[in-house]
C-alpha cells in the first residue's frame, strides 16, 4: 500500500474535523446548527441498522435478519419505546436464530 493515499485520507479526516469545529464550535453563533448536530446520531443509528440488515451485494436481501429486525421494531413500537433493551435484543436474536434454523 502506498503512503500517499493514507496521508490523503488522514488530511481529509483532519480537514473535516477542523470544518466541524469552525462551524459548530465555540465560534458558532447560530443555534440551529447545534440543534441539527444533536439530532444526527438519532437518525444515523436506525439508518445503519437497516442498511446492515437489508444490505447485500448491491441489492436488498430479505433473510432471517429482517425477521429479527421486525420483531425488535414490533417490541419497541408496541411498548412505545419502553421495552427493556435486553429483551428487544434477545427476542430479535432468538427469532433470527429460529428462522435460520427453519430455513
C-alpha positions, 0 to 999 in steps of 0.5 A: 500500500502506498503512503500517499493515499493514507496521508490523503485520507488522514488530511481529509479526516483532519480537514473535516474535523477542523470544518466541524469545529469552525462551524459548530464550535465555540465560534458558532453563533447560530443555534440551529446548527447545534440543534441539527448536530444533536439530532444526527446520531438519532437518525444515523443509528436506525439508518445503519441498522437497516442498511446492515440488515437489508444490505447485500451485494448491491441489492436488498436481501430479505433473510432471517435478519429482517425477521429479527429486525421486525420483531425488535421494531414490533417490541419497541413500537408496541411498548412505545419505546419502553421495552427493556433493551435486553429483551428487544435484543434477545427476542430479535436474536432468538427469532433470527436464530429460529428462522435460520434454523427453519430455513 
